[in-house]
Amino acid sequence: MTTNKMILNIKSNVAYITFNNPEKHNAVSLDMWDSLEEMLNQCEKDHNVRVVVLNGAGGKSFVSGADISKFEKERSTKEAVSHYNNRTQKVYERLESFPKPTIAMIDGYCIGGGLNVAVCCDIRICSKKSQFAMPAAKLSLGYPFSSIKRLFDIMGPGMSKHFMFTAERILADEALSCGLVQKLVEDGNLEEFVNHYAEKIAGNAPLTIKAMKNIGIEILKNPNDRNLDECKKLAEACFDSNDYVEGRRAFMEKRKPNFKGN
């Protein structure tokens, strides 16, 4: 599936969603948010897809934020701002709660809305040249509770406040040290590294990955809102599966398991 500014490419068990607006450092417009949601829906329905990788075209940016050139059309009135914020919030929540593992492959600038996309993914892997920023304070933009909470959960309150209040950029090594990214890769090696990383996850037991992903979502909820019965069912489903039999046999036979997700 391809649109002018968004590309979906599925290779074996890994789906690659590309923000394709390199002349604007992959700045995102409202129609791109719509396309992202459609592509996520397609990836969820495709049982062959086990991992989703999000990346930016051009080699200079993951996503540089919202397309400011479209603010006059998309965010110039109170009603338009409300519509835009509600729309993007829905897509962020869709990505954050997506039932399959998601990886942000960050090569270059990851700013504003791009940072929000990245922190909604399960894992963030970046090149050494990458830089991160939340410039809302320079534009008088308001950020909702959920977006700020994600930063607090990932980076901690102190670093998040420094990040937001100063609107300064941080470099890749600092992003790694504060937990914003999980892996830091030499420039030029990022795509190969992420491909192997995603394939490694895709080769593991899908039911176990599904259980871990969804239990992880429950852990981040308010304790009173957690569905512990569903967590128990997800874990039990792993032991009741054919993949559990396959995993044991493969271990005893000293071979790589062939998991089917059932």
N, C-alpha and C positions, 0 to 999 in steps of 0.2 A: 504494500500500500504506500502511495506517495502523493503528497500535495506539494504546492510550490515551496512551502517553507518547512515542511515536516516530511521525514522519510522513515518508513518502517521496512526493515530488511530482516528476514528470518533465516538463520543458518543453523540447520540441524535443530538442536534443542534450545538455542539462544536467539532471542529477538533483540535487534538493535534499533532504537528509536533515536533519530538524529534531528536536532534543531538546525535547520538549514537556512540561516539568514546571515551568512558570513560577512557580507558587506556592512552589516550593523552589529558585528560581534554577537550574532545570534540573539539579538534582542527579540522579545516575545510580544506578539500582538494577540488580540482577543481570538482571532480565528485560529491561531496556533495553539492556544489553550484548548479550543474545541477539538482540534485534530489530535492533540495529545490524549485527551480522554477517549476518543474513538479508537485510537491505536491500543491503548491499555485494555479496552473492552475486547478488542480482537485477540490480544495476547492471552487474556484470561480464558477465552472460549477455546483457544487452540491448545489441545491436550499435549501436543508435541513440544510446546514452549514451556521450558522449566525455569528459565532465568531471563530477565529483561535488563538490558544495558542501555542507559541514556547517555548520549554524547552530543557534542557540538561540531558542526562542520567548519573547515577552514584552518584548523590548527592553531588558532589564536585565542579562542574563547570556548568555554562550555556554554554558558549563557550569561550575557552581560546585564540582564535585568529586563524590565519592561521597555517596549519600544516608545520612547518619549515623543517621537515624531507623531505618534497616533493619540497622544493625550488629548489634543484639542477635540478629536472626534470621539474618543472612547472614555475620557475621564474629565471632561470640562465642566460638567454640572453635578450637583449633589446626587441626582438620580443616576447619572451615568457612572459616577464613582461607586455608588452602592451596587449597581449591576455588575461592574467589573470586579469589585472585591468579592461579591458573592460567587461569581463564576470561577475566579481563580481559587478561592477557598475550597470550592467543591472539588476542583481538580487536584489540589494539594492533598486533600483528605483521601481522594481516590487512590493517589499514588502511595500515600503513607500506609493505607490499609490494604494495598494490593496483595493478593494471597500468595504470590510467587516472589522469590528473591529479586530485588532490584539493586542495580549497581550504577552509580554515577561515575562515568569516566571523564575526568576533568583535565583538560589540556589548555591552560591559559586562564583567562579571566573568568571568575565565578562570582557574580555580583548581584545584589538585590534579589529580584525574583529568581535569578539563576541559583542563588544560594538557597532560597526557599525550596526550589526543586531538589537540589542536592541533599538537603537535610531530611527531605521526605523519603529518600532512598535508604535502603538498609545499609549499604556500604558505599563509601566514597574513596576512590583511588585517583591520585593526581600525579601529574608530571612535576618536576622540580621548578619549572618556569611558572607554575600556576600561582595566581594571586586571588585573594578573597576579600570581599568588602560588603558592608551593609550601609549604603549611603543615604538611607531614609532621612536622617537628620539634616542633610544638606539640601533636601528637596521639600521639606515639611510634609513628608508622607507619613500616614498613620499605619502602624502595624498591629494586627489583631493578636489577641491572647494566644491563640494556637501557634502562630509563627514564632512569637517570643519564647513560648514554652519549649518548643523544639530546640531552640538554641540553648536554653538553660539546661535541658536534659542532656544535650550532647557536649557542650563546652563548659558547663558550670556557670553559676550566676556572675562571678567576678569577671571572667573573660568575656562573657556575653555582654555585660554592661560596658566594658572597655570597647568592645567591638562596635556596639550600637551607638554609644554616646559620642565617641570620637569620629565615627564614620571613616576611620583609617583602614587602609589595606593591610592585610597580613600575608606574609610569604608562606610558601609551601611547608617549610620545615617547622614554622610556628603552628601552622594548621595541624600538622601531624602531632606535635607535642601536646596540644590542647584537646586532641581527640576529634577534631572536626573531620579529618580524613584518617583512614585506617592503613593505607599503604601509600608510600611515596616512591615514584619510579623515575629513573633517568629519562631526560628528554629524548624522544625518538624511540623509546621502548614501550611506551604506554599501551598502545593498541595491542601489541603482541602479548604483553603481560595480562591485560584485562581479558583478552580472548581465552587464554589458558586458564585464568582464574574462574571465569564464567563456566567454561567447559568442565572444570573440576567439580563445581557445585552441581551442574546439570547431570553429572555422572553418579552423584550420590542418590540415596533413596528418596524419591519424591514425597512419599507419605511422611517420612521423618522430617524433611525440610518444611513441608506444609505445617506439621504440628509445631515445630520450633518457631516458624514465622508467626503463626496465629497465637500461640501462647505468649510470644514476645509482645504482641499487640495488646493482649489482655493485661500483661504485667504493667504496661505504661498507663493503664487506665486508673481512675480512682478505685481504691479497693472495694467500695460498695457497688461499683458497676461491673466488676469482673464476672465473667461466666465460667466458673471453675468446673462445672459439669461438662461444658463443651471442651475445655482443656483436657479433662480426663478421657473423654471419648476420642479425641485426636491422638492421644498417646496410646490408648488401647488399640486403635485401628492399625497402628504400626505392627503390633505383635500379632494381630489377626490376619495379616496380609501374606500373599504369596511372596512378596519381596523379603519378608522376614525369613522365610524358608530359603530363598535364594541367597540371602546374605550369609546365613549360617553355612550353607553348602559351599559357597565360594570361599569362605574363610578356611574351611576344612580342606578344600581341594587346592588351596593356594593359587587362586585365580581371581581375576577382576569380576565382580558381580555384574549381572545384566538386569538392572531394575526396570520394572514395567509400570510402577505406580499403582499396583493393585495387590 
